[in-house]
């Protein structure tokens, strides 16, 4: 029914040529992440510290994944786009966002074997009716020509919202929350280069919990790719 209405920009409400596109004003509101950035976490740097530079946060605590990249800084405009996808049934935005993710993750997508979305618990999936990470994975897989495994990981613990929790609290909240679906899934992971897909990277606790499961199953390399990421004081630049 939504597509019977005239296409409008999800950020400004202006008329656009087709659904899932943005107005010129909306483009100017988006903060795309570009180099220089941390070679591991993908957090942007204020100045260029040279190829392969690593942020203090990544040096202090090496993440469970190998690399992370995001297309956008999670600010007002990016937040509204993600919320449109997740909560307003704007599934037509998935190909647009996946296109930006494809650019952000180009360094590792070319060698990836499998795209794996971060799963929702079945209760939340019933309430929301779709998993936004799976939608993004399918759109990205079609664009990049990479196999998608939407059911490889399962969320077996109905965790509370991560909002308002400390970094340590977020890690505790998702501890033991994920597992591989079955032995077939485990065999599919062993020796492979996996790219975990989610909408937003905040503290990294959720993707690290997923990466731990994949690593124990023998994944050769695990990268993380999201639409947006939070950049805060704890991500001290150099």
C-alpha positions as CSV (number, residue, x, y, z in Angstrom):
1,X,0.0,0.0,0.0
2,X,2.9,2.4,0.7
3,X,4.1,2.2,-2.9
4,X,0.7,3.5,-4.1
5,X,1.6,6.9,-2.6
6,X,3.9,9.4,-4.3
7,X,7.6,8.7,-3.5
8,X,9.0,11.1,-0.9
9,X,12.4,11.5,0.7
10,X,12.4,9.7,4.0
11,X,14.4,12.6,5.6
12,X,12.9,15.8,4.2
13,X,9.5,14.7,2.9
14,X,10.2,16.2,-0.5
15,X,9.0,14.5,-3.6
16,X,11.6,12.4,-5.3
17,X,11.8,10.4,-8.5
18,X,11.3,6.9,-7.0
19,X,10.9,5.2,-3.6
20,X,14.1,4.6,-1.7
21,X,15.9,7.7,-2.9
22,X,16.8,10.9,-1.2
23,X,16.4,14.6,-2.0
24,X,19.5,16.9,-2.5
25,X,18.9,18.5,0.9
26,X,18.9,15.1,2.6
27,X,22.2,14.1,1.0
28,X,23.8,17.2,2.6
29,X,22.6,16.0,6.1
30,X,24.5,12.7,5.9
31,X,28.0,12.3,7.4
32,X,29.7,9.6,5.4
33,X,32.7,7.9,7.0
34,X,35.8,8.3,4.7
35,X,39.5,7.9,5.2
36,X,41.5,8.5,7.4
37,X,40.1,5.9,9.8
38,X,41.2,3.1,12.2
39,X,42.4,0.1,10.3
40,X,40.7,-2.2,12.7
41,X,37.5,-0.5,14.1
42,X,36.8,1.8,11.2
43,X,36.4,4.8,13.5
44,X,37.2,8.0,11.6
45,X,40.3,10.0,12.5
46,X,40.5,13.8,12.6
47,X,43.8,13.8,10.8
48,X,45.8,11.3,8.8
49,X,48.1,9.2,10.9
50,X,49.3,7.0,8.0
51,X,48.3,3.8,6.4
52,X,47.4,1.1,8.9
53,X,47.0,3.5,11.9
54,X,45.0,2.0,14.8
55,X,42.9,4.0,17.3
56,X,43.8,4.0,21.0
57,X,40.6,2.2,21.8
58,X,41.4,-0.7,19.4
59,X,44.9,-0.9,20.8
60,X,43.7,-1.0,24.4
61,X,41.2,-3.8,23.7
62,X,41.5,-5.8,20.5
63,X,38.0,-6.7,19.3
64,X,36.8,-10.3,18.6
65,X,36.4,-9.5,14.9
66,X,39.2,-8.6,12.5
67,X,37.8,-5.3,11.0
68,X,34.7,-3.2,11.1
69,X,33.4,-0.6,8.7
70,X,30.3,1.6,8.5
71,X,29.0,3.9,5.8
72,X,27.7,6.7,8.1
73,X,28.3,8.3,11.4
74,X,25.2,7.6,13.5
75,X,23.9,11.1,14.0
76,X,20.4,12.7,13.5
77,X,20.0,12.0,9.8
78,X,21.5,8.5,9.8
79,X,19.4,7.6,12.9
80,X,16.2,8.7,11.2
81,X,17.0,6.6,8.1
82,X,17.7,3.5,10.2
83,X,14.6,4.1,12.2
84,X,12.6,4.4,9.0
85,X,13.8,1.0,7.9
86,X,13.3,-0.7,11.3
87,X,10.2,0.8,12.7
88,X,8.3,2.4,9.7
89,X,8.3,-0.6,7.3
90,X,10.5,1.4,4.8
91,X,12.0,-1.9,3.5
92,X,12.5,0.0,0.2
93,X,15.4,1.7,1.9
94,X,17.4,-1.5,2.2
95,X,18.9,-1.4,-1.3
96,X,20.0,2.2,-0.9
97,X,21.7,1.6,2.4
98,X,23.2,-1.6,1.1
99,X,24.8,0.3,-1.7
100,X,26.5,2.6,0.8
101,X,27.6,-0.4,2.8
102,X,29.1,-1.9,-0.3
103,X,31.3,1.1,-0.8
104,X,32.3,1.2,2.9
105,X,33.2,-2.4,3.0
106,X,34.8,-2.7,-0.4
107,X,38.3,-3.6,1.1
108,X,37.0,-6.9,2.4
109,X,33.8,-7.7,0.6
110,X,35.7,-8.8,-2.5
111,X,37.2,-11.8,-0.6
112,X,34.2,-12.6,1.5
113,X,32.7,-16.1,1.4
114,X,29.5,-15.4,3.3
115,X,27.3,-12.6,4.7
116,X,25.7,-13.4,8.0
117,X,23.1,-11.0,9.6
118,X,23.0,-10.5,13.3
119,X,19.8,-12.3,14.3
120,X,16.8,-11.2,16.3
121,X,15.3,-13.3,19.1
122,X,12.1,-15.0,17.8
123,X,9.9,-12.9,20.2
124,X,11.3,-9.6,18.8
125,X,11.1,-11.0,15.2
126,X,7.4,-11.8,15.7
127,X,6.7,-8.3,17.0
128,X,8.8,-6.5,14.3
129,X,7.9,-9.0,11.5
130,X,11.3,-8.8,9.8
131,X,15.0,-8.6,10.7
132,X,16.5,-5.4,9.3
133,X,20.0,-6.9,9.3
134,X,18.7,-9.8,7.2
135,X,17.1,-7.3,4.7
136,X,20.4,-5.5,4.4
137,X,22.3,-8.7,4.0
138,X,20.1,-9.9,1.1
139,X,20.3,-6.5,-0.6
140,X,24.1,-6.4,-0.2
141,X,24.5,-10.0,-1.3
142,X,22.6,-9.4,-4.5
143,X,24.6,-6.3,-5.2
144,X,28.0,-7.8,-4.3
145,X,27.4,-11.3,-5.5
146,X,28.1,-12.9,-2.1
147,X,26.1,-15.8,-0.6
148,X,23.9,-14.8,2.3
149,X,23.2,-17.1,5.3
150,X,20.2,-15.5,7.1
151,X,19.6,-18.4,9.5
152,X,23.1,-19.4,10.3
153,X,23.2,-17.6,13.6
154,X,20.4,-17.8,16.2
155,X,19.6,-15.5,19.1
156,X,18.6,-17.8,21.9
157,X,18.5,-15.3,24.8
158,X,15.8,-12.5,24.8
159,X,18.2,-9.8,25.9
160,X,17.1,-6.5,27.3
161,X,17.7,-3.3,25.3
162,X,21.3,-2.2,25.2
163,X,20.3,1.5,25.5
164,X,21.6,3.0,28.7
165,X,23.9,0.1,29.6
166,X,27.6,0.6,30.1
167,X,30.1,-1.1,27.8
168,X,30.7,-3.8,30.4
169,X,26.9,-4.1,30.9
170,X,26.3,-4.5,27.2
171,X,28.8,-7.3,27.0
172,X,27.2,-9.1,30.0
173,X,23.8,-8.6,28.4
174,X,24.6,-10.5,25.2
175,X,26.9,-13.1,26.8
176,X,25.6,-16.5,25.7
177,X,22.9,-15.0,23.6
178,X,23.9,-16.5,20.2
179,X,24.7,-19.9,18.8
180,X,25.0,-21.6,15.4
181,X,21.8,-23.0,14.1
182,X,23.1,-26.6,13.7
183,X,26.0,-28.8,12.6
184,X,25.4,-27.9,9.0
185,X,25.9,-24.2,9.9
186,X,29.1,-25.0,11.7
187,X,30.5,-26.8,8.7
188,X,29.6,-23.8,6.5
189,X,31.6,-21.5,8.8
190,X,34.8,-23.5,9.1
191,X,37.7,-21.9,7.3
192,X,35.6,-19.2,5.8
193,X,35.8,-15.4,5.6
194,X,32.5,-14.2,7.2
195,X,31.1,-10.7,7.1
196,X,28.7,-9.9,9.9
197,X,25.9,-7.5,8.9
198,X,23.9,-5.2,11.2
199,X,22.3,-1.8,11.1
200,X,24.3,0.1,13.7
201,X,27.6,-0.5,15.5
202,X,27.5,1.1,19.0
203,X,29.8,-0.5,21.6
204,X,30.4,-3.5,19.5
205,X,29.2,-5.9,22.2
206,X,26.6,-7.6,20.0
207,X,28.8,-8.2,17.0
208,X,31.6,-9.3,19.2
209,X,29.4,-11.9,20.8
210,X,28.4,-13.2,17.3
211,X,32.0,-13.1,16.2
212,X,33.0,-15.3,19.2
213,X,30.5,-18.0,18.1
214,X,31.9,-17.9,14.6
215,X,35.5,-17.9,15.7
216,X,34.9,-21.0,17.9
217,X,33.4,-22.7,14.9
218,X,36.6,-22.1,12.9
219,X,35.9,-19.0,10.9
220,X,39.2,-17.9,9.2
221,X,38.3,-14.2,9.2
222,X,35.4,-12.2,10.6
223,X,34.6,-8.6,9.5
224,X,31.7,-6.4,10.5
225,X,29.8,-4.1,8.2
226,X,27.0,-1.8,9.3
227,X,25.0,1.1,7.9
228,X,26.2,3.4,10.6
229,X,28.3,3.5,13.7
230,X,28.4,5.6,16.9
231,X,31.4,7.8,17.3
232,X,31.9,9.0,20.9
233,X,34.6,10.3,23.3
234,X,35.6,6.7,24.0
235,X,36.7,6.4,20.4
236,X,39.6,8.8,20.9
237,X,41.1,10.0,17.7
238,X,44.8,10.4,17.0
